[in-house]
Amino acid sequence: MPQVPSLPIATPVKPPSPQPAPGRNVVSLQPQSERSDDELVQAIAAGEPWAAAMLLDRYGPLVERLIRRVLGHDPELEDLVHDAFATILTSIHQVRDGQAVKGWLSSVAVHTAHRAIRRRRLSRWLFFWQRDEELPEPSSVPAHGPREALRRVYATLDELSAEDQIAFTLRFIEEMPLEDVASACGVSLATIKRRLARAEQRFTALAKRDPVLRGWMEEGDRWTTNQ
């Protein structure tokens, strides 16, 4: 289709912007939704109430998603996200560069999940020694759908160390780049590679013993039972 030339449109003349009086502070009229991360950090440090709310709106889904990826379906997710943001708002003054905000928030989310894992494992260990009653027998009716497979994935990951579980979920479930996984975990790239290799080997060995996960692995192209 030939290009149709557009008619010139007269540009309305804007009146000159009023200049601030000498000695007066200039207040930014930039919409808050367009504020950069660096401006948000400065505004939070200055006690601006809108800045904390905007940070939550901008990065709340990221923090929630990372915690959910690490822990799976969790009844305490809302409380953990709240704890993460409480830490963020009291410690964000440590961030000096606005470009580092997203990575720093990811590391807070990961450490929040890490603390939850360690706390629960300690609680289960104490419960094991205090338990007198018999545990109920598991259901004999198998469920082999995606939901059951996902439940078993997280049950298998729970057999890994907390560090390996977090590295595995961020890399293979959240599909974060290696550099971002290393940054979120606060370790070097070489360390995260070793941690991932160990976690992948352990997960594969455990999953092969599970009849449901073994079937899912046979249908995939990353982990196979022929390895």
KEKE-3310 file (N, C-alpha, C; in steps of 0.2 Angstrom, whole numbers, plus 5000, padded with zeros to 4 digits):
npx = (5004:5003:5012:5004:5005:5006:4996:5003:5003:4998:5007:5003:5006:5015:5013:5026:5034:5032:5044:5054:5054:5069:5079:5070:5065:5064:5051:5049:5039:5037:5028:5024:5023:5033:5045:5062:5071:5082:5077:5067:5073:5080:5069:5062:5072:5071:5059:5047:5030:5024:5033:5037:5026:5025:5037:5033:5022:5029:5039:5033:5026:5038:5045:5036:5034:5047:5049:5038:5042:5054:5049:5037:5019:5013:5006:5010:5014:5010:5013:5027:5031:5027:5037:5048:5047:5047:5060:5066:5062:5067:5081:5085:5092:5105:5107:5116:5116:5104:5102:5105:5094:5084:5091:5096:5083:5079:5089:5085:5072:5076:5084:5074:5066:5076:5078:5065:5065:5076:5071:5059:5064:5071:5061:5054:5063:5063:5050:5050:5057:5049:5037:5024:5013:5006:5009:4997:4992:4997:4987:4981:4977:4983:4989:4992:4993:4998:4998:5000:5013:5020:5019:5027:5039:5043:5043:5054:5064:5065:5073:5086:5100:5097:5103:5106:5093:5088:5096:5093:5079:5078:5086:5081:5067:5062:5070:5080:5094:5111:5120:5111:5106:5117:5120:5108:5109:5120:5134:5148:5150:5157:5155:5141:5139:5145:5136:5124:5127:5129:5116:5108:5112:5109:5095:5091:5094:5086:5073:5072:5069:5056:5040:5031:5038:5048:5041:5038:5050:5055:5047:5052:5066:5077:5081:5084:5080:5090:5102)
npy = (4994:5011:5024:5036:5053:5063:5077:5092:5097:5110:5115:5118:5133:5133:5140:5149:5140:5143:5150:5145:5154:5163:5154:5145:5128:5116:5107:5091:5087:5075:5061:5049:5036:5035:5036:5032:5018:5022:5034:5030:5024:5034:5042:5034:5033:5046:5046:5047:5043:5038:5031:5019:5011:5012:5004:4992:4989:4988:4978:4969:4957:4950:4947:4939:4929:4923:4917:4909:4900:4894:4888:4881:4878:4886:4888:4899:4909:4922:4928:4926:4934:4946:4947:4948:4960:4968:4967:4973:4986:4991:4989:4994:5006:5001:4999:5007:5010:5012:5003:4991:4987:4978:4965:4965:4965:4952:4944:4946:4940:4927:4924:4925:4914:4904:4905:4901:4888:4882:4884:4876:4863:4862:4862:4850:4841:4842:4839:4826:4819:4822:4816:4804:4798:4788:4791:4795:4783:4784:4789:4776:4778:4782:4798:4804:4816:4833:4841:4833:4828:4840:4842:4831:4834:4845:4839:4830:4839:4844:4835:4839:4849:4866:4876:4870:4867:4879:4885:4876:4877:4891:4891:4880:4880:4893:4898:4907:4917:4911:4920:4928:4920:4917:4929:4932:4922:4926:4922:4917:4914:4903:4895:4894:4886:4874:4871:4869:4858:4848:4848:4845:4832:4825:4827:4821:4808:4805:4807:4797:4786:4788:4783:4791:4803:4798:4794:4806:4812:4803:4807:4820:4830:4834:4828:4811:4793:4786:4791)
npz = (5000:4995:5004:5013:5013:5027:5033:5038:5055:5065:5078:5094:5103:5118:5134:5143:5155:5173:5182:5197:5212:5217:5228:5232:5234:5221:5216:5210:5196:5190:5185:5198:5194:5184:5190:5193:5199:5207:5211:5218:5229:5235:5239:5248:5258:5262:5268:5261:5259:5248:5241:5246:5244:5230:5227:5232:5224:5211:5213:5221:5215:5209:5221:5228:5218:5217:5230:5230:5220:5226:5237:5233:5233:5247:5263:5271:5263:5261:5273:5273:5262:5267:5277:5270:5263:5274:5279:5267:5267:5279:5276:5264:5263:5261:5248:5235:5222:5210:5199:5205:5212:5209:5208:5222:5229:5224:5231:5244:5244:5241:5253:5263:5260:5262:5275:5280:5276:5283:5296:5296:5294:5306:5314:5311:5314:5328:5330:5327:5337:5347:5345:5348:5344:5331:5314:5301:5288:5271:5257:5247:5234:5219:5211:5196:5189:5183:5195:5205:5201:5202:5216:5220:5215:5223:5235:5233:5231:5244:5250:5247:5252:5259:5252:5240:5236:5234:5224:5213:5211:5207:5195:5187:5188:5190:5180:5179:5173:5175:5180:5187:5196:5204:5209:5217:5226:5233:5230:5221:5203:5199:5211:5211:5200:5204:5214:5208:5199:5209:5215:5204:5201:5212:5213:5201:5204:5215:5209:5200:5207:5210:5205:5198:5195:5188:5176:5171:5168:5159:5148:5145:5139:5146:5158:5158:5161:5156:5159)
capx = (5000:5008:5012:5000:5008:5001:4996:5006:4998:5000:5009:5001:5012:5014:5015:5032:5033:5034:5051:5053:5057:5075:5080:5064:5066:5060:5047:5048:5032:5037:5023:5027:5024:5039:5051:5067:5073:5086:5073:5063:5077:5081:5063:5061:5077:5068:5053:5041:5026:5022:5039:5037:5020:5027:5041:5029:5018:5033:5043:5030:5025:5044:5047:5031:5036:5053:5048:5034:5046:5058:5045:5031:5013:5014:5001:5013:5017:5008:5017:5034:5032:5027:5043:5053:5046:5049:5067:5068:5060:5072:5088:5086:5097:5111:5108:5118:5115:5097:5102:5106:5088:5081:5095:5096:5077:5079:5093:5081:5067:5079:5086:5068:5064:5081:5077:5059:5067:5080:5066:5054:5068:5073:5054:5052:5068:5061:5044:5052:5059:5043:5031:5022:5007:5007:5007:4992:4994:4996:4982:4983:4975:4988:4987:4998:4993:5003:4998:5004:5020:5024:5020:5033:5045:5045:5045:5061:5069:5066:5078:5092:5101:5093:5107:5105:5086:5086:5099:5090:5073:5079:5089:5077:5060:5061:5073:5084:5101:5116:5123:5106:5105:5123:5119:5103:5112:5126:5140:5152:5147:5160:5151:5134:5139:5146:5130:5119:5129:5127:5109:5105:5114:5105:5088:5090:5095:5080:5067:5072:5066:5049:5037:5027:5043:5051:5037:5038:5057:5055:5044:5056:5072:5083:5083:5081:5082:5095:5108)
capy = (5000:5017:5028:5042:5058:5066:5084:5095:5099:5116:5114:5124:5136:5132:5146:5147:5137:5147:5149:5145:5160:5162:5152:5140:5121:5114:5100:5087:5086:5069:5056:5044:5029:5035:5037:5027:5014:5026:5040:5027:5022:5041:5044:5030:5036:5053:5045:5048:5037:5035:5027:5012:5008:5010:4999:4986:4988:4987:4972:4964:4951:4947:4944:4933:4923:4919:4914:4903:4895:4890:4884:4878:4880:4886:4892:4904:4913:4929:4930:4927:4940:4952:4947:4950:4967:4972:4967:4977:4993:4993:4989:4997:5011:4998:5000:5013:5010:5010:4998:4985:4986:4972:4960:4965:4962:4945:4941:4946:4935:4920:4923:4924:4907:4900:4905:4897:4881:4880:4884:4871:4857:4861:4860:4843:4837:4842:4835:4818:4817:4823:4812:4798:4795:4785:4795:4791:4780:4788:4787:4771:4780:4787:4803:4805:4822:4838:4844:4828:4828:4846:4841:4826:4838:4849:4834:4828:4845:4845:4831:4842:4855:4872:4880:4867:4867:4886:4885:4872:4880:4897:4890:4876:4881:4900:4899:4913:4916:4909:4926:4931:4915:4918:4936:4931:4917:4929:4918:4918:4910:4896:4892:4892:4881:4868:4869:4867:4852:4844:4848:4842:4825:4823:4827:4816:4801:4804:4807:4791:4781:4790:4781:4797:4808:4794:4794:4813:4812:4799:4811:4826:4830:4836:4822:4804:4788:4782:4794)
capz = (5000:4995:5010:5012:5017:5032:5033:5044:5060:5068:5085:5098:5107:5125:5138:5146:5162:5178:5185:5204:5215:5220:5235:5233:5232:5215:5217:5204:5194:5186:5188:5202:5191:5180:5194:5192:5205:5211:5214:5224:5235:5238:5242:5254:5263:5264:5272:5257:5260:5242:5238:5249:5241:5223:5227:5233:5217:5206:5214:5225:5211:5209:5227:5229:5213:5219:5236:5228:5216:5230:5242:5231:5237:5254:5267:5274:5258:5262:5279:5271:5257:5271:5281:5265:5262:5280:5278:5262:5269:5284:5274:5257:5263:5259:5241:5233:5215:5208:5195:5209:5216:5207:5211:5229:5231:5223:5236:5250:5243:5242:5260:5266:5258:5265:5283:5281:5275:5289:5302:5296:5295:5313:5318:5309:5318:5335:5331:5326:5343:5352:5342:5351:5340:5324:5308:5297:5282:5265:5253:5242:5227:5216:5207:5192:5185:5184:5201:5209:5199:5205:5223:5222:5214:5229:5240:5231:5232:5251:5252:5246:5256:5258:5247:5233:5234:5231:5217:5208:5209:5203:5189:5183:5189:5188:5174:5180:5171:5180:5184:5192:5202:5208:5213:5222:5232:5236:5229:5214:5197:5200:5216:5209:5195:5207:5218:5203:5197:5214:5216:5198:5201:5218:5211:5196:5207:5219:5205:5196:5212:5211:5199:5195:5192:5183:5170:5168:5166:5152:5143:5144:5135:5150:5162:5156:5165:5153:5161)
cpx = (5004:5007:5008:5003:5003:5002:5000:5001:5001:5001:5007:5006:5010:5016:5021:5030:5035:5040:5050:5057:5064:5075:5074:5066:5061:5057:5046:5041:5031:5032:5027:5028:5030:5045:5056:5068:5077:5082:5069:5067:5079:5075:5061:5066:5074:5062:5047:5037:5024:5027:5039:5031:5022:5032:5038:5025:5023:5037:5039:5029:5032:5046:5043:5033:5042:5052:5043:5038:5051:5054:5039:5025:5014:5009:5004:5016:5016:5013:5025:5036:5032:5034:5048:5053:5048:5056:5069:5067:5065:5079:5089:5091:5104:5112:5110:5117:5108:5097:5103:5100:5085:5085:5095:5089:5076:5083:5089:5076:5070:5081:5080:5066:5069:5080:5070:5061:5071:5075:5062:5058:5070:5066:5052:5057:5065:5055:5045:5053:5054:5037:5030:5017:5009:5005:5001:4995:4993:4991:4985:4981:4980:4985:4993:4998:4998:5004:5002:5011:5024:5025:5026:5039:5048:5047:5052:5066:5070:5071:5085:5094:5098:5097:5106:5098:5085:5090:5095:5083:5074:5082:5084:5070:5059:5065:5077:5091:5106:5119:5118:5105:5111:5122:5113:5105:5118:5133:5142:5149:5150:5156:5144:5134:5140:5140:5125:5121:5127:5120:5106:5106:5110:5098:5086:5090:5088:5074:5067:5068:5058:5045:5033:5033:5047:5048:5038:5045:5058:5052:5048:5062:5079:5086:5080:5083:5087:5102:5111)
cpy = (5006:5021:5035:5048:5061:5074:5087:5098:5105:5114:5120:5127:5136:5138:5144:5145:5142:5145:5149:5152:5159:5160:5146:5134:5120:5107:5097:5086:5079:5064:5051:5038:5029:5036:5031:5023:5018:5032:5036:5026:5029:5043:5040:5032:5042:5052:5047:5042:5034:5030:5020:5008:5007:5005:4992:4984:4986:4980:4967:4957:4947:4943:4938:4927:4919:4915:4908:4898:4891:4885:4880:4881:4880:4890:4898:4909:4920:4932:4931:4933:4946:4953:4950:4957:4971:4973:4972:4984:4996:4993:4991:5002:5008:4999:5007:5015:5008:5004:4991:4983:4979:4965:4959:4963:4955:4941:4941:4941:4928:4919:4922:4917:4902:4899:4900:4889:4878:4879:4878:4864:4856:4859:4853:4839:4836:4838:4828:4815:4817:4819:4806:4794:4793:4790:4791:4788:4784:4785:4782:4773:4785:4792:4805:4812:4827:4840:4839:4827:4834:4845:4836:4830:4841:4844:4831:4833:4846:4840:4834:4847:4861:4876:4877:4867:4874:4887:4882:4875:4887:4896:4886:4877:4888:4902:4905:4912:4914:4915:4929:4926:4916:4924:4935:4927:4920:4925:4919:4913:4903:4892:4890:4886:4874:4866:4867:4860:4847:4843:4844:4834:4822:4822:4822:4809:4800:4803:4800:4785:4782:4788:4786:4801:4804:4794:4801:4814:4809:4803:4818:4825:4832:4831:4816:4799:4784:4785:4789)
cpz = (5000:5002:5008:5016:5021:5032:5039:5049:5064:5076:5089:5102:5114:5129:5141:5153:5167:5181:5193:5206:5217:5227:5237:5231:5226:5217:5210:5202:5190:5189:5192:5199:5186:5184:5194:5199:5210:5214:5220:5230:5239:5242:5248:5259:5266:5268:5268:5257:5254:5239:5240:5245:5234:5223:5228:5227:5212:5207:5218:5221:5210:5215:5229:5224:5215:5225:5235:5225:5221:5235:5239:5234:5244:5258:5270:5269:5259:5268:5277:5266:5262:5275:5276:5264:5268:5281:5273:5264:5274:5282:5267:5257:5261:5252:5239:5226:5213:5203:5198:5213:5215:5210:5218:5232:5230:5228:5242:5250:5244:5249:5264:5266:5262:5272:5284:5280:5281:5295:5302:5297:5302:5316:5317:5313:5325:5335:5330:5333:5349:5351:5346:5347:5334:5319:5304:5290:5276:5261:5248:5235:5224:5211:5203:5188:5187:5191:5206:5208:5202:5213:5225:5220:5220:5235:5239:5233:5240:5254:5251:5251:5254:5252:5240:5231:5231:5224:5212:5206:5205:5196:5184:5183:5187:5182:5174:5176:5176:5184:5189:5198:5207:5213:5218:5228:5235:5235:5222:5209:5197:5205:5215:5204:5199:5211:5214:5201:5202:5215:5210:5199:5207:5216:5206:5199:5211:5215:5202:5201:5213:5205:5195:5191:5187:5176:5167:5165:5159:5146:5141:5140:5139:5154:5160:5161:5162:5155:5166)
residu = (MET:PRO:GLN:VAL:PRO:SER:LEU:PRO:ILE:ALA:THR:PRO:VAL:LYS:PRO:PRO:SER:PRO:GLN:PRO:ALA:PRO:GLY:ARG:ASN:VAL:VAL:SER:LEU:GLN:PRO:GLN:SER:GLU:ARG:SER:ASP:ASP:GLU:LEU:VAL:GLN:ALA:ILE:ALA:ALA:GLY:GLU:PRO:TRP:ALA:ALA:ALA:MET:LEU:LEU:ASP:ARG:TYR:GLY:PRO:LEU:VAL:GLU:ARG:LEU:ILE:ARG:ARG:VAL:LEU:GLY:HIS:ASP:PRO:GLU:LEU:GLU:ASP:LEU:VAL:HIS:ASP:ALA:PHE:ALA:THR:ILE:LEU:THR:SER:ILE:HIS:GLN:VAL:ARG:ASP:GLY:GLN:ALA:VAL:LYS:GLY:TRP:LEU:SER:SER:VAL:ALA:VAL:HIS:THR:ALA:HIS:ARG:ALA:ILE:ARG:ARG:ARG:ARG:LEU:SER:ARG:TRP:LEU:PHE:PHE:TRP:GLN:ARG:ASP:GLU:GLU:LEU:PRO:GLU:PRO:SER:SER:VAL:PRO:ALA:HIS:GLY:PRO:ARG:GLU:ALA:LEU:ARG:ARG:VAL:TYR:ALA:THR:LEU:ASP:GLU:LEU:SER:ALA:GLU:ASP:GLN:ILE:ALA:PHE:THR:LEU:ARG:PHE:ILE:GLU:GLU:MET:PRO:LEU:GLU:ASP:VAL:ALA:SER:ALA:CYS:GLY:VAL:SER:LEU:ALA:THR:ILE:LYS:ARG:ARG:LEU:ALA:ARG:ALA:GLU:GLN:ARG:PHE:THR:ALA:LEU:ALA:LYS:ARG:ASP:PRO:VAL:LEU:ARG:GLY:TRP:MET:GLU:GLU:GLY:ASP:ARG:TRP:THR:THR:ASN:GLN)
# end
